[in-house]
Amino acid sequence: MAVMPVRIQRRLALFLIMTIVSLIGLAGRIAWIQFGEGQRLSAKVQAQLRESRVMQSPRGTIYDRNGRELAVSSLNKSLYANPREINDADTLSSLLAPIVGMNAANIKERLTAGAGFVWIKRTLEPEQAAAVSALIKEHNLTGLGFVEESKRYYPNDSLAAQILGFVGTDDVGLEGLEMALDKTIKGRELKQVIDTDSYGTPIYKSIFSFLPERQGRSVYLTIDSAIQYIVERSLDRAMEQTGAKAATVIIMQPKTGEILAMASRPGYNPNQFERYSPVEWKNRAVSIVYEPGSTFKAVVAAAALQEGKVRPDERFVDKGYVEISGRRIKNWSGDSYGNISFVDIIKNSINTGFVEIGLRLGAAKLTSYVQAFGFGKATGIELPGEEQGLLFDPKEMRDSDTATMSIGQSIAVTPLQLVTAISAIANDGVLLKPRIIKEYRLNDGTLAEAFDPIIVRQAISPETARTLTTLLEKVVSEGGGKRAAVQGYRFAGKTGTAEKPDPNGQGYLAGHYIASFAGFGPVEDPQIAALIVLDDPDGIYYGGEIAAPVFNDIMTQVMRYLNVRPQDGNSLLPPVKPAADGNGTSAAAPAVKVPPPQVPAGHVLMPALNGKTIREAADELHNLGLAFVPVGTGTAVKQSISPNVPVVPGTEIVVYFESR
């Protein structure tokens, strides 16, 4: 066997040695990359091939005081696209446009912008998402996909809209409590990673695969949705009947400061807030100021009685006008009442009498009582946009300023400030901070925080408050507020009619007024205080003529709803128990057509409400003169009185609603 030459053996050995050294070097390099630089290089690659997005879990639910849903969150599908996988942007845009409610040109612009990921439309309605899914299957479309995102819904549409506000696309509260409580009821944020290919195109299985499970705190309001509905229904009728340009109603519990209802007109539907103007979004109860007119005289009377500047039986001489600092102030009616008692001055809202007692008090003392009742300072309620109002500086007041202030002119207050002051009179002179939040709860229902009444101060003594209540009751029973009287109950209150100041600061606008009525009751144990404000009515503009009847309409229904028995002990409209069949469920309408029963005189026939919305049921019952109490949301599934049963107009009908 031939022996390999030494020279070749050396070359082979050198080759093997070099190969082994190279392999060792390569292994060392790999080890260095893996263990020395691995973490840095991996992070670099991930940064290049991954994107991230902050995901938001659902917001907490907003409930009324009885646990009825006012604002809820649901998971809706959002439509996205990968333009690099779309061959015909024109065709796709025209196919999607009618389904998602967008302009085809806008969709095409997004698809041709050059990005690897674009949103087509966020939070589609379920029927829209289903239609897009069907379109994708029918045309075998590529490059489209869905992401589940949280969307806010308001199941009662426009009910309490200005209180609740609304939420924008990125789950940010933009108005009302949704804005004021954004940090509290907003869910938890979580960053979700998206894997992409080397071209930056998302790998869709990684996109937004889940939402954080924990939602934000839920909030229970002091609002009662049934009372809120009563108020809004009455307010809509008043707007139609009076031609007012705007209006506000507030219902408060005087012993707790809790707001039971708060409504403004014009209104809007927060589910479609983008269709309305900021004027319609505005909560007029806290964000406007106006001259209160004669409703403010209740505060002036309280100050004068407390300071002993006037007695209820004291008599005045009224000649129909008074001259103060060169300014003539007349009675609203233009009449002269001659020799008249202070009781009649309040009953008939006589300006000259109030000017005299205001001057007796003096600027400093009058202003101190006005401030004690909460005017000139924001109440601190949890709602955004609250105004402070405007008061004189007593050091700069002339006698004419004191005189006009005494009749509710030349100052500005918010509706909330005024109803809070009226509530203080009803509450033995104790001023409470108004509240609209009852409690917070965690998403498992555990109580997180509850709120108790907050006493601000004792504005007047209990004795003075009771004396004044007696006088204000006469306004309703005998004076200018007769149309506010509620049959079977004793209410106290004060009418108001004020001219609207010229925005340019030059006097008042001719022919433009604000009509109002503020009151509370029953006077023996006040349960409710309320303020009605009608802004710029068309035609009759006196508060006693157009605002007082709205008070009557609302209070008649609210007393019945709260089951407050009339003073005479009669119960014309007793609480109605649900009618049940033999199985314990509500009796259903007959399955076959039968001749309608004979309807006795003075009765109406109970309609079938099953399947109707809250609005439809309310309209039908109202047209029959029946009182409506909704329970739940959605469509009607049960009613307290079976269909085709004759009932007396005014009977309370409880209707149960469920979402399907």
JOKA-V500985 format. One record per residue. SS is DSSP state (a for helix, b for strand, c for the rest). OMEGA is omega as a letter, one per 20 degrees, with the letter a starting at -180 (NA if undefined). D_LAST is the distance of its C-alpha to the last C-alpha in Angstrom with 2 decimals. Layout:
ss:SS omega:OMEGA d_last:D_LAST
ss:SS omega:OMEGA d_last:D_LAST
This chain:
ss:c omega:a d_last:96.27
ss:c omega:r d_last:96.44
ss:c omega:r d_last:95.51
ss:c omega:r d_last:93.02
ss:c omega:a d_last:94.81
ss:a omega:a d_last:94.43
ss:a omega:r d_last:93.21
ss:a omega:r d_last:90.32
ss:a omega:r d_last:89.48
ss:a omega:r d_last:89.34
ss:a omega:r d_last:87.04
ss:a omega:r d_last:84.72
ss:a omega:r d_last:84.68
ss:a omega:r d_last:83.96
ss:a omega:r d_last:81.07
ss:a omega:r d_last:79.59
ss:a omega:r d_last:80.02
ss:a omega:r d_last:78.36
ss:a omega:a d_last:75.49
ss:a omega:r d_last:74.99
ss:a omega:r d_last:75.21
ss:a omega:r d_last:72.67
ss:a omega:r d_last:70.28
ss:a omega:r d_last:70.78
ss:a omega:r d_last:70.21
ss:a omega:r d_last:67.08
ss:a omega:r d_last:65.78
ss:a omega:r d_last:66.61
ss:a omega:r d_last:64.83
ss:a omega:r d_last:61.74
ss:a omega:r d_last:61.90
ss:a omega:r d_last:62.30
ss:a omega:a d_last:59.35
ss:a omega:a d_last:57.22
ss:a omega:a d_last:58.24
ss:a omega:a d_last:59.80
ss:c omega:a d_last:57.74
ss:a omega:a d_last:54.70
ss:a omega:a d_last:52.34
ss:a omega:a d_last:53.32
ss:a omega:r d_last:53.14
ss:a omega:r d_last:49.80
ss:a omega:r d_last:48.33
ss:a omega:r d_last:49.89
ss:a omega:r d_last:48.38
ss:a omega:r d_last:44.91
ss:a omega:a d_last:45.27
ss:a omega:a d_last:46.13
ss:a omega:r d_last:43.48
ss:b omega:r d_last:40.52
ss:b omega:r d_last:38.38
ss:b omega:r d_last:36.11
ss:b omega:r d_last:33.06
ss:b omega:r d_last:31.71
ss:b omega:a d_last:28.05
ss:b omega:r d_last:25.95
ss:c omega:a d_last:23.44
ss:c omega:r d_last:20.37
ss:c omega:r d_last:21.37
ss:c omega:r d_last:20.92
ss:c omega:r d_last:18.18
ss:b omega:a d_last:19.56
ss:b omega:r d_last:18.86
ss:c omega:a d_last:20.54
ss:c omega:a d_last:23.13
ss:c omega:r d_last:20.78
ss:c omega:r d_last:18.30
ss:c omega:a d_last:15.69
ss:b omega:r d_last:14.43
ss:b omega:r d_last:16.43
ss:b omega:a d_last:16.55
ss:b omega:r d_last:14.73
ss:b omega:r d_last:15.64
ss:b omega:r d_last:13.94
ss:b omega:r d_last:15.91
ss:b omega:a d_last:16.43
ss:b omega:r d_last:19.13
ss:b omega:a d_last:22.39
ss:b omega:r d_last:24.82
ss:b omega:a d_last:28.46
ss:b omega:r d_last:31.59
ss:c omega:a d_last:34.99
ss:a omega:a d_last:37.28
ss:a omega:r d_last:40.06
ss:a omega:a d_last:38.16
ss:c omega:a d_last:37.42
ss:c omega:a d_last:40.18
ss:c omega:a d_last:39.25
ss:a omega:a d_last:37.64
ss:a omega:a d_last:38.07
ss:a omega:a d_last:36.15
ss:a omega:a d_last:33.33
ss:a omega:r d_last:33.05
ss:a omega:r d_last:32.87
ss:a omega:a d_last:30.20
ss:a omega:a d_last:27.92
ss:a omega:a d_last:28.55
ss:a omega:a d_last:26.44
ss:a omega:a d_last:23.42
ss:a omega:r d_last:23.46
ss:c omega:r d_last:24.79
ss:c omega:r d_last:28.16
ss:c omega:a d_last:31.77
ss:a omega:r d_last:33.30
ss:a omega:r d_last:36.42
ss:a omega:r d_last:34.62
ss:a omega:a d_last:32.99
ss:a omega:r d_last:36.44
ss:a omega:r d_last:38.06
ss:a omega:a d_last:35.89
ss:a omega:a d_last:36.57
ss:c omega:a d_last:40.31
ss:c omega:r d_last:40.82
ss:c omega:a d_last:42.28
ss:c omega:r d_last:39.88
ss:c omega:r d_last:38.69
ss:c omega:r d_last:35.12
ss:b omega:r d_last:33.29
ss:b omega:r d_last:29.82
ss:b omega:r d_last:28.61
ss:b omega:a d_last:25.45
ss:c omega:r d_last:23.59
ss:c omega:r d_last:19.86
ss:c omega:r d_last:18.68
ss:c omega:a d_last:15.31
ss:a omega:a d_last:13.44
ss:a omega:r d_last:14.59
ss:a omega:r d_last:18.03
ss:a omega:r d_last:18.35
ss:a omega:r d_last:17.56
ss:a omega:r d_last:20.13
ss:a omega:r d_last:22.68
ss:a omega:r d_last:22.36
ss:a omega:r d_last:23.04
ss:a omega:r d_last:25.93
ss:a omega:a d_last:27.45
ss:a omega:a d_last:27.55
ss:a omega:a d_last:28.82
ss:a omega:r d_last:31.64
ss:c omega:a d_last:32.24
ss:c omega:r d_last:32.08
ss:c omega:r d_last:33.40
ss:c omega:r d_last:33.29
ss:b omega:r d_last:29.57
ss:b omega:a d_last:27.09
ss:b omega:r d_last:23.97
ss:b omega:r d_last:23.73
ss:b omega:r d_last:20.70
ss:b omega:a d_last:20.96
ss:b omega:r d_last:19.25
ss:b omega:a d_last:17.86
ss:b omega:r d_last:17.39
ss:b omega:r d_last:14.64
ss:c omega:a d_last:15.11
ss:c omega:a d_last:11.90
ss:c omega:r d_last:14.35
ss:c omega:a d_last:16.29
ss:c omega:a d_last:19.93
ss:c omega:r d_last:19.83
ss:c omega:a d_last:22.52
ss:a omega:a d_last:22.85
ss:a omega:r d_last:26.54
ss:a omega:a d_last:26.04
ss:a omega:a d_last:23.37
ss:c omega:a d_last:24.87
ss:b omega:a d_last:23.34
ss:b omega:r d_last:23.72
ss:c omega:a d_last:25.60
ss:c omega:a d_last:25.09
ss:c omega:r d_last:27.01
ss:c omega:r d_last:24.96
ss:c omega:r d_last:27.67
ss:b omega:a d_last:27.05
ss:b omega:r d_last:28.81
ss:b omega:r d_last:28.55
ss:a omega:a d_last:27.98
ss:a omega:r d_last:26.98
ss:a omega:r d_last:25.45
ss:a omega:a d_last:29.07
ss:a omega:a d_last:30.87
ss:c omega:a d_last:28.95
ss:a omega:a d_last:28.55
ss:a omega:a d_last:30.69
ss:a omega:a d_last:29.08
ss:a omega:r d_last:25.35
ss:c omega:a d_last:25.90
ss:c omega:a d_last:25.30
ss:c omega:r d_last:28.17
ss:b omega:r d_last:29.92
ss:b omega:a d_last:31.01
ss:b omega:r d_last:33.29
ss:b omega:a d_last:32.28
ss:b omega:r d_last:35.18
ss:b omega:r d_last:35.19
ss:b omega:r d_last:37.94
ss:b omega:r d_last:39.73
ss:c omega:a d_last:42.59
ss:c omega:r d_last:46.07
ss:c omega:a d_last:45.04
ss:c omega:r d_last:42.26
ss:c omega:a d_last:39.51
ss:b omega:r d_last:36.49
ss:c omega:a d_last:36.01
ss:a omega:r d_last:32.29
ss:a omega:a d_last:31.48
ss:a omega:a d_last:32.52
ss:c omega:r d_last:30.41
ss:c omega:a d_last:27.98
ss:c omega:r d_last:26.96
ss:c omega:r d_last:25.12
ss:c omega:r d_last:24.10
ss:c omega:a d_last:25.53
ss:c omega:a d_last:23.37
ss:c omega:r d_last:24.46
ss:c omega:a d_last:22.69
ss:c omega:r d_last:24.50
ss:c omega:r d_last:24.90
ss:b omega:a d_last:22.25
ss:b omega:r d_last:23.68
ss:b omega:a d_last:23.34
ss:b omega:r d_last:24.76
ss:c omega:a d_last:26.89
ss:c omega:r d_last:24.83
ss:c omega:a d_last:23.19
ss:a omega:r d_last:20.22
ss:a omega:r d_last:21.04
ss:a omega:r d_last:24.65
ss:a omega:r d_last:23.71
ss:a omega:r d_last:21.86
ss:a omega:a d_last:24.92
ss:a omega:a d_last:27.19
ss:a omega:r d_last:25.51
ss:a omega:r d_last:25.32
ss:a omega:a d_last:29.01
ss:a omega:r d_last:29.97
ss:a omega:r d_last:28.59
ss:a omega:a d_last:30.61
ss:a omega:r d_last:33.63
ss:a omega:a d_last:33.47
ss:a omega:a d_last:33.48
ss:a omega:a d_last:36.26
ss:a omega:a d_last:38.52
ss:c omega:a d_last:38.06
ss:c omega:r d_last:37.90
ss:c omega:a d_last:37.46
ss:b omega:a d_last:35.50
ss:b omega:r d_last:34.55
ss:b omega:r d_last:33.58
ss:b omega:r d_last:32.56
ss:b omega:r d_last:32.58
ss:b omega:a d_last:31.99
ss:b omega:r d_last:33.61
ss:c omega:a d_last:34.48
ss:c omega:a d_last:38.27
ss:c omega:a d_last:38.90
ss:c omega:a d_last:36.58
ss:c omega:a d_last:36.22
ss:b omega:r d_last:32.41
ss:b omega:r d_last:30.68
ss:b omega:r d_last:28.13
ss:b omega:r d_last:27.36
ss:b omega:a d_last:28.73
ss:b omega:r d_last:28.17
ss:b omega:r d_last:30.07
ss:b omega:j d_last:30.50
ss:c omega:a d_last:30.39
ss:c omega:r d_last:26.85
ss:c omega:r d_last:24.49
ss:c omega:a d_last:20.94
ss:a omega:r d_last:20.93
ss:a omega:r d_last:18.29
ss:a omega:a d_last:21.18
ss:a omega:a d_last:24.12
ss:a omega:a d_last:26.49
ss:a omega:a d_last:26.65
ss:c omega:a d_last:28.28
ss:c omega:r d_last:31.66
ss:a omega:r d_last:32.71
ss:a omega:a d_last:33.90
ss:a omega:r d_last:30.38
ss:a omega:a d_last:29.19
ss:c omega:r d_last:31.99
ss:c omega:a d_last:31.48
ss:a omega:a d_last:34.39
ss:a omega:a d_last:34.42
ss:a omega:a d_last:36.07
ss:a omega:r d_last:37.20
ss:c omega:r d_last:39.43
ss:c omega:a d_last:42.74
ss:b omega:r d_last:44.38
ss:c omega:a d_last:47.37
ss:c omega:a d_last:46.16
ss:a omega:a d_last:48.95
ss:a omega:r d_last:49.62
ss:a omega:a d_last:46.62
ss:a omega:a d_last:48.62
ss:a omega:r d_last:51.49
ss:a omega:r d_last:49.82
ss:a omega:r d_last:50.55
ss:a omega:r d_last:54.10
ss:a omega:r d_last:54.72
ss:a omega:a d_last:53.48
ss:a omega:a d_last:55.97
ss:a omega:r d_last:58.84
ss:a omega:a d_last:58.29
ss:a omega:a d_last:58.01
ss:c omega:a d_last:61.21
ss:c omega:r d_last:63.07
ss:c omega:r d_last:63.66
ss:c omega:r d_last:62.65
ss:c omega:a d_last:62.58
ss:c omega:a d_last:60.22
ss:c omega:a d_last:63.29
ss:c omega:a d_last:65.10
ss:b omega:a d_last:66.19
ss:b omega:r d_last:66.25
ss:b omega:a d_last:68.03
ss:b omega:r d_last:65.84
ss:c omega:r d_last:67.54
ss:c omega:r d_last:64.39
ss:b omega:r d_last:64.73
ss:b omega:r d_last:66.02
ss:b omega:r d_last:67.84
ss:b omega:r d_last:66.90
ss:c omega:r d_last:68.50
ss:c omega:a d_last:69.17
ss:b omega:r d_last:65.64
ss:b omega:r d_last:65.00
ss:b omega:a d_last:61.82
ss:b omega:r d_last:61.12
ss:c omega:a d_last:58.85
ss:c omega:a d_last:55.61
ss:c omega:a d_last:56.87
ss:c omega:a d_last:60.36
ss:c omega:r d_last:61.83
ss:c omega:a d_last:64.43
ss:c omega:r d_last:63.86
ss:b omega:a d_last:67.33
ss:b omega:a d_last:67.75
ss:b omega:a d_last:64.25
ss:b omega:r d_last:62.70
ss:a omega:r d_last:60.27
ss:a omega:a d_last:57.72
ss:a omega:r d_last:58.01
ss:a omega:r d_last:57.86
ss:a omega:a d_last:54.39
ss:a omega:a d_last:53.31
ss:c omega:r d_last:54.44
ss:c omega:a d_last:53.73
ss:c omega:a d_last:57.37
ss:a omega:a d_last:57.91
ss:a omega:r d_last:61.62
ss:a omega:a d_last:61.13
ss:a omega:r d_last:58.57
ss:a omega:a d_last:60.83
ss:a omega:a d_last:63.64
ss:a omega:r d_last:61.77
ss:a omega:r d_last:60.39
ss:a omega:r d_last:63.96
ss:a omega:r d_last:65.03
ss:a omega:a d_last:62.53
ss:c omega:a d_last:63.52
ss:a omega:a d_last:61.55
ss:a omega:a d_last:61.40
ss:a omega:r d_last:60.42
ss:a omega:a d_last:57.85
ss:a omega:a d_last:56.24
ss:a omega:r d_last:56.17
ss:a omega:r d_last:54.18
ss:a omega:r d_last:51.81
ss:a omega:r d_last:51.17
ss:a omega:r d_last:50.89
ss:c omega:r d_last:47.97
ss:c omega:a d_last:46.22
ss:c omega:r d_last:47.13
ss:c omega:a d_last:48.34
ss:c omega:r d_last:46.19
ss:c omega:a d_last:42.53
ss:c omega:a d_last:40.69
ss:c omega:r d_last:39.13
ss:c omega:a d_last:35.52
ss:c omega:a d_last:33.04
ss:c omega:r d_last:32.12
ss:c omega:r d_last:33.84
ss:c omega:a d_last:36.40
ss:c omega:r d_last:38.01
ss:c omega:a d_last:41.35
ss:c omega:a d_last:44.39
ss:c omega:a d_last:45.92
ss:b omega:r d_last:49.62
ss:c omega:r d_last:52.52
ss:c omega:r d_last:56.26
ss:c omega:a d_last:58.55
ss:a omega:r d_last:60.65
ss:a omega:a d_last:63.76
ss:a omega:a d_last:63.52
ss:c omega:r d_last:62.57
ss:c omega:r d_last:64.97
ss:a omega:r d_last:65.17
ss:a omega:r d_last:63.27
ss:a omega:r d_last:60.39
ss:a omega:a d_last:60.35
ss:a omega:a d_last:60.45
ss:a omega:r d_last:57.51
ss:a omega:a d_last:55.48
ss:a omega:r d_last:56.16
ss:c omega:r d_last:54.37
ss:c omega:r d_last:51.41
ss:c omega:r d_last:52.77
ss:c omega:r d_last:53.76
ss:c omega:r d_last:51.20
ss:b omega:a d_last:47.56
ss:b omega:r d_last:44.69
ss:c omega:r d_last:40.94
ss:a omega:a d_last:38.71
ss:a omega:r d_last:37.63
ss:a omega:a d_last:41.30
ss:a omega:a d_last:42.07
ss:a omega:r d_last:39.30
ss:a omega:r d_last:40.26
ss:a omega:r d_last:43.87
ss:a omega:r d_last:43.02
ss:a omega:r d_last:41.05
ss:a omega:r d_last:44.20
ss:a omega:r d_last:46.20
ss:a omega:a d_last:43.69
ss:c omega:r d_last:43.84
ss:c omega:r d_last:47.61
ss:c omega:a d_last:48.42
ss:b omega:r d_last:46.38
ss:b omega:r d_last:44.61
ss:b omega:r d_last:41.41
ss:c omega:r d_last:39.63
ss:c omega:a d_last:36.34
ss:b omega:r d_last:33.29
ss:c omega:r d_last:29.67
ss:b omega:a d_last:28.77
ss:b omega:a d_last:28.53
ss:b omega:r d_last:28.10
ss:b omega:r d_last:27.05
ss:b omega:r d_last:25.35
ss:c omega:a d_last:25.33
ss:c omega:r d_last:22.26
ss:c omega:r d_last:22.95
ss:c omega:a d_last:22.86
ss:c omega:r d_last:26.66
ss:b omega:r d_last:28.28
ss:b omega:a d_last:30.15
ss:b omega:r d_last:31.77
ss:b omega:a d_last:31.87
ss:c omega:r d_last:33.78
ss:c omega:r d_last:36.22
ss:c omega:r d_last:37.89
ss:c omega:r d_last:40.66
ss:b omega:r d_last:43.81
ss:b omega:r d_last:45.50
ss:b omega:r d_last:48.61
ss:b omega:a d_last:50.21
ss:c omega:r d_last:50.66
ss:c omega:a d_last:52.69
ss:c omega:r d_last:53.87
ss:a omega:a d_last:51.88
ss:a omega:r d_last:54.71
ss:a omega:a d_last:54.54
ss:a omega:a d_last:50.76
ss:a omega:r d_last:51.14
ss:a omega:a d_last:53.98
ss:a omega:r d_last:52.01
ss:a omega:r d_last:48.99
ss:a omega:r d_last:51.34
ss:a omega:a d_last:52.53
ss:a omega:r d_last:49.07
ss:a omega:r d_last:48.04
ss:a omega:r d_last:50.87
ss:a omega:a d_last:49.37
ss:a omega:a d_last:46.38
ss:a omega:a d_last:48.35
ss:c omega:a d_last:51.47
ss:c omega:a d_last:51.31
ss:c omega:a d_last:49.48
ss:c omega:a d_last:46.04
ss:a omega:a d_last:46.11
ss:a omega:r d_last:43.06
ss:a omega:a d_last:41.02
ss:c omega:r d_last:42.03
ss:c omega:a d_last:39.28
ss:c omega:r d_last:40.45
ss:c omega:a d_last:41.19
ss:c omega:r d_last:41.01
ss:c omega:r d_last:43.55
ss:b omega:r d_last:42.49
ss:b omega:r d_last:44.64
ss:b omega:a d_last:44.35
ss:b omega:r d_last:46.08
ss:b omega:r d_last:45.74
ss:b omega:r d_last:46.33
ss:b omega:a d_last:47.46
ss:b omega:r d_last:48.45
ss:b omega:r d_last:49.82
ss:b omega:r d_last:48.14
ss:b omega:r d_last:50.46
ss:c omega:r d_last:51.49
ss:c omega:r d_last:49.87
ss:c omega:r d_last:53.38
ss:c omega:a d_last:54.67
ss:c omega:r d_last:56.98
ss:c omega:a d_last:56.35
ss:b omega:r d_last:53.49
ss:b omega:a d_last:51.69
ss:b omega:r d_last:53.06
ss:b omega:a d_last:50.55
ss:b omega:a d_last:47.62
ss:b omega:r d_last:46.38
ss:b omega:r d_last:43.74
ss:b omega:a d_last:42.99
ss:b omega:r d_last:41.61
ss:b omega:r d_last:41.37
ss:b omega:a d_last:41.07
ss:b omega:a d_last:40.97
ss:b omega:r d_last:39.97
ss:b omega:i d_last:39.97
ss:c omega:a d_last:40.54
ss:c omega:a d_last:43.95
ss:c omega:r d_last:44.90
ss:c omega:a d_last:41.96
ss:c omega:r d_last:40.08
ss:c omega:a d_last:36.34
ss:b omega:r d_last:35.34
ss:b omega:a d_last:37.10
ss:b omega:r d_last:35.97
ss:b omega:r d_last:37.23
ss:b omega:r d_last:36.63
ss:b omega:r d_last:38.06
ss:b omega:a d_last:38.27
ss:b omega:r d_last:39.84
ss:c omega:r d_last:42.21
ss:c omega:r d_last:41.42
ss:c omega:a d_last:42.95
ss:c omega:a d_last:45.55
ss:c omega:a d_last:45.81
ss:c omega:a d_last:45.44
ss:c omega:a d_last:46.55
ss:a omega:r d_last:44.19
ss:a omega:a d_last:45.20
ss:a omega:a d_last:44.32
ss:a omega:r d_last:40.96
ss:c omega:r d_last:39.53
ss:a omega:r d_last:40.50
ss:a omega:r d_last:38.47
ss:a omega:r d_last:35.30
ss:a omega:r d_last:36.14
ss:a omega:a d_last:36.61
ss:a omega:a d_last:33.30
ss:a omega:a d_last:31.36
ss:a omega:r d_last:33.45
ss:a omega:a d_last:33.27
ss:a omega:a d_last:29.49
ss:a omega:r d_last:29.54
ss:a omega:r d_last:32.24
ss:a omega:a d_last:30.24
ss:a omega:a d_last:27.07
ss:c omega:r d_last:29.27
ss:c omega:r d_last:30.99
ss:c omega:a d_last:34.38
ss:c omega:r d_last:36.78
ss:c omega:a d_last:39.20
ss:c omega:a d_last:42.73
ss:c omega:r d_last:44.15
ss:c omega:r d_last:42.03
ss:c omega:r d_last:40.38
ss:c omega:a d_last:36.65
ss:c omega:a d_last:35.97
ss:c omega:a d_last:32.20
ss:c omega:r d_last:31.57
ss:c omega:a d_last:28.30
ss:c omega:r d_last:26.19
ss:c omega:r d_last:24.97
ss:c omega:r d_last:21.85
ss:c omega:a d_last:23.16
ss:b omega:r d_last:22.59
ss:c omega:a d_last:23.50
ss:c omega:r d_last:25.67
ss:c omega:r d_last:22.98
ss:c omega:r d_last:22.08
ss:c omega:a d_last:18.79
ss:b omega:r d_last:18.43
ss:c omega:a d_last:20.39
ss:c omega:r d_last:18.58
ss:c omega:a d_last:20.14
ss:c omega:a d_last:22.94
ss:c omega:r d_last:22.25
ss:c omega:r d_last:25.41
ss:c omega:r d_last:26.96
ss:c omega:r d_last:29.50
ss:c omega:a d_last:31.80
ss:c omega:a d_last:30.48
ss:c omega:r d_last:32.25
ss:c omega:a d_last:35.14
ss:c omega:a d_last:34.16
ss:c omega:r d_last:36.85
ss:c omega:r d_last:38.53
ss:c omega:r d_last:36.81
ss:b omega:r d_last:33.36
ss:b omega:a d_last:30.24
ss:b omega:a d_last:27.82
ss:c omega:a d_last:24.38
ss:c omega:r d_last:21.75
ss:c omega:a d_last:18.58
ss:c omega:a d_last:15.62
ss:c omega:r d_last:12.72
ss:c omega:a d_last:10.14
ss:c omega:r d_last:12.09
ss:b omega:r d_last:11.55
ss:a omega:a d_last:13.72
ss:a omega:a d_last:16.49
ss:a omega:r d_last:16.61
ss:a omega:a d_last:16.74
ss:a omega:r d_last:19.31
ss:a omega:a d_last:21.42
ss:a omega:a d_last:21.61
ss:a omega:a d_last:22.59
ss:a omega:r d_last:24.99
ss:a omega:r d_last:26.71
ss:c omega:a d_last:27.43
ss:c omega:a d_last:28.78
ss:c omega:r d_last:26.23
ss:b omega:a d_last:25.17
ss:b omega:r d_last:21.51
ss:b omega:a d_last:20.10
ss:b omega:r d_last:16.41
ss:b omega:a d_last:14.86
ss:b omega:a d_last:11.83
ss:c omega:r d_last:9.69
ss:c omega:r d_last:6.97
ss:b omega:a d_last:7.64
ss:b omega:r d_last:10.22
ss:b omega:a d_last:10.11
ss:b omega:r d_last:13.74
ss:b omega:a d_last:16.93
ss:c omega:r d_last:20.24
ss:c omega:a d_last:22.38
ss:c omega:r d_last:21.78
ss:c omega:r d_last:21.97
ss:c omega:r d_last:25.56
ss:c omega:r d_last:27.15
ss:b omega:r d_last:29.88
ss:b omega:r d_last:29.52
ss:b omega:r d_last:31.85
ss:c omega:a d_last:30.96
ss:c omega:a d_last:30.10
ss:c omega:r d_last:28.22
ss:b omega:a d_last:25.40
ss:b omega:r d_last:21.99
ss:b omega:a d_last:19.33
ss:b omega:a d_last:15.78
ss:b omega:a d_last:12.89
ss:b omega:r d_last:9.56
ss:b omega:r d_last:6.33
ss:c omega:a d_last:3.77
ss:c omega:NA d_last:0.00
